[in-house]
Amino acid sequence: MRYRGTVSDMRTVGHELGVGYVLSGGVRRSGDRLVVASELAETGRGTVVWASRFDAAVPRTCSPSRI
């Protein structure tokens, strides 16, 4: 059971964890922009039921560890 950094079938993940939904996503910084992306998948059907992306300017004085 390894999920971080891998692409896994949500039906398999849900079965192994015993859950009906899986929330996944990531955070990245691109220059002066911070991008946070997330999605919620229903494990029974393996389909995404919700997804969102947040993209905003971040002052250069902020380090990634403080965000």
C-alpha positions in Angstrom: 0.0 0.0 0.0 1.9 3.0 -1.3 0.2 6.2 -2.6 2.4 9.2 -2.2 3.9 10.2 -5.6 2.1 7.4 -7.4 -0.9 7.3 -9.7 -3.3 4.7 -8.2 -6.8 3.6 -9.2 -9.1 5.3 -6.6 -11.3 2.1 -6.4 -8.3 0.1 -5.2 -7.2 2.8 -2.8 -10.7 3.1 -1.4 -10.9 -0.7 -0.9 -7.5 -0.9 0.8 -8.2 1.9 3.1 -11.9 1.1 3.7 -13.1 4.5 2.7 -15.8 5.9 0.3 -13.9 9.0 -0.8 -10.3 10.0 -1.2 -9.0 13.6 -1.1 -5.8 14.2 -3.0 -3.8 17.2 -4.2 -0.7 19.2 -4.1 1.0 22.5 -3.5 3.6 24.1 -5.7 5.3 27.4 -6.1 6.0 28.9 -9.5 8.0 32.1 -9.3 5.8 34.5 -7.3 2.7 32.3 -7.6 1.4 29.7 -5.2 -0.8 27.0 -6.6 -2.9 24.6 -4.5 -4.9 21.9 -6.3 -7.2 19.3 -4.8 -9.7 16.8 -5.9 -12.2 14.5 -4.2 -12.8 11.1 -5.7 -15.6 8.6 -5.0 -13.9 5.3 -4.6 -16.9 3.1 -5.5 -17.0 4.4 -9.0 -13.5 5.8 -9.2 -14.8 9.2 -10.4 -13.8 12.7 -9.4 -16.8 14.4 -7.7 -15.2 17.7 -6.9 -12.0 19.6 -7.8 -10.6 23.0 -7.1 -7.5 25.1 -7.8 -6.2 28.1 -5.8 -3.7 30.3 -7.5 -2.4 33.5 -5.9 0.6 35.8 -5.8 2.9 35.3 -2.9 5.4 38.0 -1.7 9.0 37.1 -2.2 9.6 37.6 1.5 7.6 34.4 2.2 9.5 31.2 2.2 7.7 28.0 1.1 8.0 26.5 4.6 6.0 29.5 6.0 3.1 29.1 3.5 
